[in-house]
């Protein structure tokens, strides 16, 4: 019974009465907690768990360091907040006859699809889940189906007909359904790499012509997967769909009658308190705009109950406009209204939709709405930035539309999503450079994980409020120094401002053609040569005399026998294979490109030391300064640096699972006995990997002392 209550409370905490809101203040979160409704049937909406209560952040659930003066420092990892729930443990037999436990999937994100193959609408939802699940390998999630309310033969046939290639747990006995207390015939849960639920999609409207596409879009957004290729066009606004309907008095209305005028098209519920807030704001703000420029309010009720609408708005003093109704929901469908309300589109005089928003956040939306209303009215746009904190990109884009459009084509715009994909969105070291204003007043923090401050935004590079509020943020140091605050040697090996600039410069991206921009977006992060390229390669044997322990560990690894695998498969003569299975193929001192036998170059016919650490020519030459002549990886970020070096060979084509298990691979072959970047021996457990004999240890210590730069002790 406790497990049932847990999941029911979970769904209740994630489904809002009036729809999702991107970010909540502490007060809003408390208000929302008391305004939830149970999830059941088709057509329900969902949102990611949001809370910011003081109670949630005061519990000592995270690992916290103490500074020298005893003051608490930033937690290394975010504490779990009130409202976050772990999945109950469950499992069962799959259609393939194996046993599957949900706990075995911890470490990867999960997409759990509970479905009844005999229920109406299940086909549409299933086809959408199958399509999105094709992306699970490249986006680090695993899909598991749980068949409910049917029998095994029917489920097996259904899975075959719809090409379900993910494991499906057979719950024809209703064991899991009873345990979780789920309602509905198609429910989707998302969970993070630690097994905590991140989103719930408890029902779907499958009646629309494009229902499958809409469900796929919702799943992609929930999983933070880029929804579609970029056209390369910088600024594009959709035209507002025209429509004809009637108002609550039965009078016909045609949107075309307002051609040439700016418009605010709003979908609302007369029972929704957030809609009331938005209507109160619009009543005052529209009245302040000169009548000749004033946008027309076109407010459409999602409930076709004229009498109830009229009474409710009258009691609230919001009867300053005549609401429209939408029999059949065709207008809402044309505008893509499928989630929470209010749903507002701001349309300029030419009929372009300039801005769309869903929900109403008292802490942010009034200022944003004022700015956009001024824009579509042709009035001077007020600069309404946060006085005490960070404002976020959505305020900047009102005036800096082209700059925002070029930013969308950069890796900065997807910075936080990469953390979620890799399961590192709760790691302080990673998050600090992937959000705006981490742990600064009014910035992103684990206590206040504001969605509008995710990613490397405008204020990350231009300062809080940009030059408007922080004119000296860049100063004489220039943007290179700003970039290097995150792109340091630990996280961004080989960072050169000049070479990185084209990937982030607003002006340079704007100067590209549409095709060039589309190609850039499709390519994503381009692998660069991170290892030094100014020295010759000398082979791994040259490293052995100074690094015997590391050499011994490496020699037992698969890297030391990499060419043998090619010989066994008859591919030892193929250049595209030798590039990754030898050391420095075709580079100065590396494995030659001309036809030779591996016997002539046995030292290079393997993935040697220099494949990962760079050429050792300068490192081993007489009188060389050892530190800095090759790359030491022990102090580098696994995801930011080591993954890129290893990923040049362990790519999606040749090792599709490597990207999301890089830590596991590194741990398997760790061999460092020297403190990275110092040439000095490691302490602690590293001693166990040092040479066993006294003579060897003395010899190694002497080499460390000789290698250490002057002044390093």
C-alpha positions in Angstrom: 0.0 0.0 0.0 2.9 2.3 0.7 4.3 1.9 -2.8 0.9 2.7 -4.3 0.6 5.9 -2.2 4.1 6.9 -3.2 3.4 6.7 -6.9 0.0 8.3 -6.6 1.6 11.2 -4.7 4.2 11.4 -7.3 1.7 11.8 -10.1 -0.3 14.3 -8.1 2.8 16.4 -7.5 3.7 16.5 -11.2 0.3 17.2 -12.8 -0.9 20.8 -12.4 -4.5 21.8 -12.5 -3.9 24.6 -15.0 -0.9 23.3 -16.9 2.9 23.4 -16.7 5.0 26.4 -15.7 8.7 26.6 -16.7 9.8 28.0 -13.3 8.3 28.6 -9.9 9.1 30.8 -7.1 8.9 29.4 -3.5 5.5 30.9 -3.0 4.3 29.7 -6.4 5.5 26.2 -5.7 3.6 26.1 -2.4 0.5 27.3 -4.2 0.9 24.7 -6.8 1.3 21.9 -4.3 -2.2 22.5 -3.1 -3.7 22.8 -6.6 -2.9 19.5 -8.2 -5.4 17.0 -9.7 -5.2 13.3 -10.2 -3.9 11.9 -13.5 -6.3 9.7 -15.4 -7.7 9.0 -18.8 -6.7 10.7 -22.1 -5.9 14.4 -22.6 -4.2 15.1 -19.2 -1.1 17.3 -19.2 2.2 17.0 -17.2 5.2 18.9 -16.1 8.6 18.3 -14.7 8.7 18.4 -10.9 9.3 22.0 -9.7 9.7 23.1 -6.1 11.7 25.8 -4.4 10.4 25.6 -0.8 12.7 26.6 2.0 11.9 23.3 3.8 13.1 21.4 0.7 16.4 23.0 0.7 17.1 23.0 4.4 17.4 19.2 4.7 21.1 18.1 4.8 20.8 15.5 2.0 23.8 16.6 0.0 27.5 16.1 0.6 28.7 19.5 1.8 32.3 20.7 2.2 33.3 23.2 4.9 35.7 26.0 4.3 38.6 26.7 6.5 36.5 29.1 8.6 33.8 26.5 9.0 31.4 28.1 6.6 29.6 25.7 4.2 30.7 25.7 0.6 28.7 24.9 -2.4 27.5 21.2 -2.3 29.4 18.9 -4.7 26.1 17.4 -5.6 22.6 18.8 -5.4 20.3 17.6 -2.6 17.1 15.9 -3.6 14.3 18.4 -3.1 10.9 17.8 -1.6 8.6 16.3 -4.2 11.3 14.3 -6.0 10.4 10.6 -5.8 12.4 7.5 -6.6 10.8 4.8 -8.7 9.7 1.8 -6.6 11.6 -1.3 -7.3 9.8 -3.7 -9.7 10.5 -6.1 -12.5 9.2 -9.2 -14.2 9.5 -11.5 -17.2 9.9 -9.9 -20.6 8.3 -11.1 -23.8 11.7 -12.5 -24.7 11.6 -14.8 -21.7 14.2 -13.1 -19.6 13.9 -11.4 -16.2 14.3 -7.6 -16.1 14.6 -5.5 -12.9 14.3 -1.7 -13.1 17.1 -1.5 -10.6 19.5 -3.0 -13.2 19.0 0.1 -15.3 20.2 2.6 -12.7 23.1 4.6 -14.3 21.1 5.4 -17.4 18.0 7.5 -17.9 14.8 5.6 -18.3 11.6 5.9 -20.4 9.0 3.6 -18.9 5.9 3.0 -21.1 2.9 1.4 -19.5 0.4 0.4 -22.2 -2.7 -1.7 -22.8 -2.4 -3.0 -26.4 -6.2 -3.5 -26.6 -7.1 0.1 -25.7 -8.2 2.7 -28.2 -5.4 5.2 -29.0 -2.6 2.9 -27.8 -1.4 2.3 -31.4 -0.7 6.0 -31.9 1.2 6.4 -28.6 3.1 3.2 -29.2 4.3 4.2 -32.6 5.5 7.5 -31.2 7.4 5.8 -28.4 9.0 3.3 -30.9 10.1 6.2 -33.1 11.6 8.2 -30.2 13.3 5.1 -28.8 15.4 4.8 -31.9 17.4 7.7 -30.4 18.0 6.0 -27.0 21.6 4.9 -27.8 22.8 8.4 -28.8 20.9 10.2 -26.0 21.7 7.9 -23.0 18.3 6.5 -22.1 16.7 3.1 -22.1 13.1 2.4 -22.9 11.2 -0.3 -21.1 7.6 -1.2 -21.9 5.2 -2.7 -19.4 2.2 -4.4 -21.0 -0.9 -4.1 -18.8 -4.6 -5.2 -19.0 -4.1 -7.8 -21.6 -2.7 -11.3 -22.1 0.7 -12.5 -23.2 -0.2 -13.7 -26.8 -1.9 -10.5 -27.6 1.0 -8.4 -26.3 3.5 -10.4 -28.2 1.6 -10.0 -31.5 1.1 -6.3 -30.8 4.8 -5.9 -30.2 5.6 -7.7 -33.5 3.1 -5.6 -35.5 4.5 -2.3 -34.2 8.2 -3.2 -34.4 8.8 -2.8 -30.6 12.5 -3.4 -30.2 12.8 -2.5 -26.5 12.2 -4.9 -23.7 8.6 -5.3 -22.7 7.7 -6.6 -19.2 4.6 -8.8 -19.3 2.3 -7.7 -16.6 -0.7 -9.6 -17.7 -1.0 -10.8 -14.1 -1.4 -7.1 -13.0 1.3 -7.5 -10.4 3.1 -4.3 -11.3 -0.1 -2.4 -12.1 -1.4 -3.2 -8.6 1.9 -2.3 -7.0 2.1 1.1 -8.6 -1.6 2.0 -8.6 -1.5 3.4 -12.2 -4.6 4.5 -13.9 -5.0 5.0 -17.7 -4.2 2.9 -20.7 -1.0 4.7 -21.8 1.2 6.3 -19.2 4.8 7.3 -19.6 7.3 8.0 -16.8 10.8 9.4 -17.2 13.5 8.8 -14.7 17.0 10.1 -14.3 20.2 8.0 -14.0 19.6 7.6 -10.2 16.1 6.3 -10.6 14.2 9.5 -9.6 11.2 10.4 -11.7 11.7 13.5 -13.8 8.4 13.7 -15.8 5.1 12.0 -16.1 2.9 11.9 -19.2 -0.3 10.3 -17.9 -2.5 10.6 -21.0 -2.6 11.6 -24.6 -5.1 13.1 -27.1 -4.9 10.7 -30.0 -7.8 12.2 -31.9 -5.9 14.9 -33.8 -4.6 14.2 -37.3 -1.0 14.8 -36.2 -1.3 13.1 -32.8 1.7 10.9 -33.3 3.9 13.8 -34.2 2.7 15.8 -31.2 3.4 12.9 -28.8 6.9 12.5 -30.3 7.5 16.2 -29.8 6.4 16.0 -26.2 8.7 13.0 -25.6 11.7 14.7 -27.2 11.1 17.8 -25.1 10.8 15.8 -21.9 14.0 13.8 -22.8 15.8 17.0 -23.9 16.4 15.8 -27.4 16.8 18.3 -30.2 13.4 18.1 -31.9 14.3 18.7 -35.6 17.1 19.8 -37.9 17.6 23.6 -38.2 16.8 25.2 -41.5 19.6 27.6 -41.1 17.3 30.6 -41.5 18.1 33.0 -38.7 14.8 34.7 -38.0 11.5 33.2 -39.0 8.1 33.9 -37.6 5.1 31.8 -38.3 2.0 33.5 -39.6 -0.9 33.5 -37.2 -3.6 31.0 -38.4 -6.8 32.6 -39.4 -10.1 31.4 -38.0 -13.8 32.0 -37.9 -15.9 31.3 -34.7 -18.4 33.1 -32.5 -18.4 34.9 -29.2 -20.4 34.0 -26.0 -23.3 36.1 -27.3 -23.5 34.0 -30.5 -22.1 36.7 -32.7 -19.8 35.6 -35.5 -16.1 36.6 -35.3 -13.5 36.4 -38.1 -9.8 37.1 -37.1 -9.4 38.6 -40.6 -11.4 41.6 -39.4 -8.4 42.6 -37.4 -5.9 42.5 -40.2 -3.3 45.3 -40.0 -3.7 45.5 -36.2 -1.5 43.9 -33.5 -3.3 41.2 -31.6 -3.1 39.2 -28.4 -4.6 35.7 -29.0 -5.2 34.1 -25.6 -6.7 30.7 -24.7 -8.0 30.5 -21.2 -10.2 28.8 -18.7 -12.6 30.9 -16.6 -11.8 28.7 -13.6 -8.0 29.1 -13.9 -6.4 31.4 -11.3 -3.3 31.9 -13.6 -5.6 33.0 -16.4 -7.2 35.5 -14.0 -3.8 36.9 -13.2 -2.9 37.2 -16.9 -6.3 38.9 -17.7 -5.9 41.3 -14.8 -2.5 42.3 -16.2 -3.8 42.7 -19.8 -6.7 44.8 -18.6 -4.3 47.4 -17.1 -1.5 47.2 -19.6 -3.5 47.4 -22.8 -5.3 50.4 -21.4 -2.0 52.2 -21.1 -1.1 51.9 -24.8 -2.5 54.6 -27.1 -5.7 53.4 -28.7 -4.3 53.8 -32.3 -1.6 51.3 -31.5 -3.3 49.2 -28.9 -3.3 45.4 -29.6 -6.7 43.8 -29.8 -7.4 41.1 -27.2 -8.8 37.9 -28.8 -9.6 35.7 -25.8 -10.9 32.2 -26.5 -12.4 30.0 -23.8 -11.5 26.3 -23.9 -14.9 25.5 -22.3 -17.9 26.3 -24.3 -20.1 27.4 -21.5 -21.2 31.0 -22.2 -23.3 31.5 -19.1 -20.6 30.2 -16.7 -17.9 32.2 -18.5 -20.0 35.4 -18.3 -20.8 35.0 -14.6 -17.3 34.1 -13.6 -15.6 37.0 -15.4 -18.2 39.4 -14.2 -17.6 38.5 -10.5 -13.9 38.9 -11.0 -14.2 42.3 -12.7 -12.7 40.9 -15.9 -15.6 41.4 -18.2 -13.8 44.2 -20.1 -13.8 42.0 -23.3 -16.1 39.7 -25.1 -14.8 36.1 -24.9 -14.9 33.8 -27.9 -15.9 30.1 -27.8 -14.3 27.2 -29.8 -16.8 24.5 -30.6 -14.9 21.3 -31.6 -11.6 22.8 -30.5 -10.5 23.6 -34.0 -9.0 27.0 -33.2 -7.0 25.6 -30.3 -5.8 22.9 -32.6 -4.7 25.4 -35.2 -2.6 27.2 -32.6 -1.2 24.1 -31.1 -2.8 24.4 -27.7 -2.3 21.1 -26.0 -1.0 21.8 -22.5 -1.6 24.3 -19.8 -3.3 27.7 -19.9 -3.2 30.5 -20.3 -1.7 30.0 -23.8 -0.9 33.4 -25.3 0.4 34.4 -28.8 1.5 38.0 -29.5 0.9 38.9 -33.1 2.3 42.0 -34.8 0.4 44.1 -37.4 1.7 42.0 -40.3 0.2 38.8 -38.8 3.5 37.2 -37.6 3.5 35.4 -34.2 6.3 37.2 -32.4 6.2 35.5 -29.1 4.2 32.6 -27.5 4.0 31.7 -23.9 2.2 29.1 -21.8 1.3 29.4 -18.1 1.7 32.6 -16.1 4.6 33.3 -13.7 4.1 36.4 -11.6 7.8 36.8 -11.1 8.7 37.0 -14.8 5.8 37.2 -17.2 4.4 40.7 -16.5 7.8 42.3 -17.4 8.2 40.1 -20.5 4.6 40.8 -21.6 5.1 44.5 -21.2 8.2 44.4 -23.4 6.5 42.3 -26.1 3.3 44.4 -26.1 5.4 47.5 -26.6 7.2 45.8 -29.5 4.1 44.7 -31.4 2.5 48.1 -30.8 5.5 50.0 -32.2 6.0 51.7 -28.9 9.4 52.2 -27.2 10.4 48.9 -25.6 11.1 49.3 -21.8 14.2 47.6 -20.5 12.8 45.6 -17.7 15.8 43.6 -16.3 16.1 42.0 -12.9 17.5 44.6 -10.4 19.0 42.0 -8.1 19.6 38.9 -10.1 20.0 37.4 -13.6 17.2 38.0 -16.1 17.7 35.2 -18.6 17.7 35.1 -22.4 14.0 35.5 -23.0 14.2 39.2 -21.9 17.3 39.8 -24.1 15.7 38.4 -27.2 12.9 41.0 -27.3 15.4 43.6 -28.5 18.3 41.4 -29.6 16.5 38.9 -31.9 19.3 38.2 -34.3 21.9 37.7 -31.6 19.5 35.2 -29.9 18.9 33.4 -33.2 22.7 32.9 -33.7 23.1 31.7 -30.2 20.6 29.0 -30.8 23.1 27.5 -33.3 25.9 27.2 -30.7 26.7 24.5 -28.3 26.1 27.0 -25.5 22.3 26.8 -26.2 22.4 23.1 -25.4 24.9 23.1 -22.6 22.5 22.1 -19.8 20.9 19.4 -21.9 24.3 17.7 -22.3 24.5 17.4 -18.6 21.1 15.9 -18.3 22.0 13.4 -21.1 25.2 12.4 -19.2 23.5 12.3 -15.8 25.6 15.1 -14.4 22.9 17.8 -13.9 23.4 17.5 -10.1 27.2 17.8 -10.1 28.2 21.3 -9.0 31.5 21.4 -10.9 29.7 20.6 -14.2 26.6 22.7 -13.6 28.7 25.8 -12.6 29.7 26.4 -16.3 26.5 25.1 -17.9 24.1 27.6 -16.4 23.8 31.4 -15.8 25.1 32.8 -12.6 25.7 29.6 -10.7 25.4 30.2 -6.9 25.5 34.0 -7.4 22.7 36.2 -6.0 19.7 35.7 -8.3 21.4 33.1 -10.4 20.9 29.4 -10.9 21.4 27.3 -7.9 20.5 23.9 -6.6 18.1 25.5 -4.2 16.5 27.5 -7.0 17.0 25.6 -10.3 15.4 28.3 -12.5 14.7 26.8 -15.9 15.2 30.2 -17.7 18.8 30.2 -16.4 19.8 26.9 -17.8 22.5 26.7 -20.6 25.3 29.2 -21.2 23.1 32.2 -21.8 23.6 35.9 -22.8 24.6 36.9 -19.2 27.2 34.2 -19.0 29.3 36.0 -21.6 28.0 39.6 -21.2 27.5 39.9 -17.5 24.4 40.2 -15.4 22.0 42.3 -17.4 24.6 42.6 -20.2 26.3 45.9 -20.9 23.1 47.6 -19.6 23.8 46.6 -16.0 27.4 45.3 -16.2 29.2 47.7 -18.5 32.6 46.7 -17.1 32.1 42.9 -17.1 34.3 42.3 -20.1 36.4 45.4 -19.8 40.0 45.6 -21.2 40.6 41.9 -20.6 38.3 41.1 -23.6 36.1 38.1 -24.2 39.0 35.7 -24.3 39.4 36.0 -20.6 35.7 35.6 -20.1 35.6 32.4 -22.1 38.7 31.0 -20.3 36.9 31.2 -17.0 35.1 28.0 -18.0 37.2 26.9 -21.0 40.2 26.2 -18.8 42.9 23.5 -19.1 40.9 21.0 -17.1 37.7 21.3 -19.0 38.7 22.6 -22.5 42.1 21.3 -23.5 43.6 23.1 -26.4 41.2 26.1 -26.1 42.3 28.9 -28.4 40.0 31.9 -28.5 40.6 32.6 -32.1 39.7 29.1 -33.3 36.7 28.9 -31.0 35.3 32.3 -31.9 33.6 31.4 -35.2 31.5 28.9 -33.2 30.1 31.5 -30.8 30.4 34.8 -32.6 27.0 36.4 -33.3 28.4 38.3 -36.3 30.3 35.4 -37.8 27.3 33.1 -37.6 25.0 35.8 -39.0 27.3 36.2 -42.0 27.0 32.5 -42.9 24.5 31.3 -45.5 21.4 29.4 -44.5 23.0 26.2 -45.7 26.2 26.8 -43.8 24.2 27.4 -40.6 22.1 24.3 -41.1 25.2 22.2 -41.6 26.8 23.7 -38.5 23.7 22.9 -36.3 23.7 19.3 -37.7 27.4 18.8 -36.9 27.1 19.8 -33.3 30.5 19.7 -31.5 33.3 19.1 -34.0 36.1 17.0 -32.7 39.4 18.9 -32.6 43.0 17.8 -32.3 43.5 18.2 -28.6 47.0 16.7 -28.4 50.2 18.6 -29.0 51.3 18.6 -32.7 54.7 20.3 -32.6 56.8 17.2 -31.7 57.7 13.9 -33.2 56.4 10.6 -31.9 58.9 8.2 -30.4 56.9 5.1 -29.4 55.9 3.6 -26.1 59.2 1.9 -25.4 60.8 5.3 -24.9 58.3 5.9 -22.0 59.0 2.7 -20.2 62.2 3.6 -18.5 60.7 6.5 -16.6 57.1 5.2 -16.2 57.5 1.4 -15.6 54.3 1.1 -13.6 52.2 2.9 -16.1 53.8 0.9 -19.0 53.1 -2.4 -17.2 49.4 -1.5 -16.7 49.0 -0.4 -20.3 50.8 -3.5 -21.7 48.1 -5.7 -20.2 45.3 -3.7 -21.8 43.6 -4.2 -25.2 45.2 -1.0 -26.5 48.6 -2.8 -26.4 47.2 -5.5 -28.8 45.0 -3.3 -31.0 46.6 -4.4 -34.3 46.2 -8.0 -33.4 42.4 -7.6 -33.6 42.8 -6.2 -37.1 45.0 -9.1 -38.2 42.4 -11.6 -36.9 39.7 -9.9 -39.0 41.8 -9.4 -42.1 41.8 -5.6 -41.8 45.4 -4.9 -40.9 46.0 -3.3 -44.3 43.1 -0.9 -44.2 44.1 2.7 -43.6 40.8 3.7 -42.0 41.3 1.0 -39.4 45.0 1.6 -38.8 44.3 5.3 -38.0 42.8 4.2 -34.7 44.6 0.9 -34.1 48.2 2.3 -34.3 50.1 5.1 -32.8 50.1 8.4 -34.8 49.2 6.9 -38.2 50.9 9.0 -40.9 52.3 11.6 -38.4 56.0 12.5 -37.9 57.6 9.6 -36.2 54.3 7.6 -36.1 53.1 4.5 -37.9 53.8 5.0 -41.6 51.1 5.0 -44.3 53.2 3.1 -46.8 52.6 -0.6 -47.0 54.7 -2.2 -44.3 54.5 -5.1 -41.9 53.8 -4.6 -38.3 57.0 -6.5 -37.5 59.0 -3.5 -38.8 57.1 -1.1 -36.5 55.9 -3.3 -33.6 56.3 -0.4 -31.1 53.9 1.7 -33.1 51.6 -1.1 -34.1 49.4 -0.6 -31.1 47.5 2.2 -29.3 50.4 3.4 -27.4 51.1 6.0 -24.7 51.3 8.8 -27.2 47.9 8.0 -28.7 46.4 9.5 -25.5 49.2 11.7 -24.1 50.5 13.2 -27.4 53.9 13.0 -29.0 56.9 12.5 -26.7 59.7 13.9 -28.9 60.2 17.0 -26.8 59.4 15.2 -23.5 62.3 12.7 -23.8 64.9 14.9 -25.4 68.1 15.7 -23.5 67.6 18.5 -21.0 63.9 18.8 -21.8 61.5 20.5 -19.4 59.2 17.5 -18.7 56.1 19.2 -17.5 53.9 20.6 -20.3 55.5 18.9 -23.2 52.8 16.2 -23.3 49.3 16.0 -22.0 48.7 14.6 -18.5 45.1 13.4 -18.2 44.9 12.8 -14.5 43.7 16.3 -13.8 41.3 16.7 -16.7 37.6 16.5 -16.8 36.4 13.1 -18.0 33.5 14.3 -19.9 34.9 17.5 -21.3 38.5 16.4 -22.3 39.1 12.7 -22.0 35.9 11.9 -23.8 36.9 14.0 -26.7 40.4 12.5 -26.9 39.1 8.9 -26.7 36.0 9.8 -28.7 38.1 10.5 -31.8 38.3 6.7 -32.2 35.6 5.5 -29.9 32.9 7.3 -31.9 29.3 6.5 -32.5 30.1 4.4 -35.5 32.7 2.2 -33.9 31.8 2.2 -30.2 28.3 3.6 -29.9 28.1 2.9 -26.1 31.4 4.6 -25.2 30.3 8.2 -24.7 28.0 7.4 -21.8 30.4 4.9 -20.1 33.6 6.8 -20.4 34.2 6.8 -16.6 33.8 3.0 -16.5 36.4 2.6 -19.3 38.8 5.0 -17.6 38.6 3.3 -14.2 39.3 0.0 -15.9 42.7 1.1 -17.0 43.9 3.8 -14.7 47.7 3.7 -14.4 48.8 7.1 -13.2 51.4 7.2 -10.4 52.4 10.8 -10.8 50.4 13.9 -9.7 49.1 15.4 -12.9 50.9 18.5 -14.0 53.6 18.3 -11.3 55.8 15.3 -12.0 55.5 14.4 -8.3 54.4 11.0 -6.9 50.8 10.6 -5.9 49.9 9.9 -2.3 47.6 7.4 -0.8 46.6 4.4 -2.9 48.9 5.4 -5.7 51.8 4.0 -3.6 50.4 0.6 -4.2 51.1 1.0 -7.9 54.6 2.2 -7.4 57.6 -0.2 -8.1 57.8 -2.9 -5.6 61.6 -2.9 -4.8 63.5 -0.3 -2.8 66.0 0.2 -5.7 63.2 0.8 -8.1 61.4 3.2 -5.9 64.6 5.2 -5.3 65.3 5.3 -9.0 61.8 6.4 -9.7 62.0 9.1 -7.0 65.2 10.4 -8.5 63.6 10.6 -11.9 60.6 12.6 -10.4 63.0 15.0 -8.8 65.0 15.5 -12.1 61.7 16.0 -14.0 60.2 18.5 -11.6 60.6 22.2 -12.8 62.7 24.6 -10.7 60.8 25.8 -7.6 58.4 22.9 -7.5 60.1 21.5 -4.4 
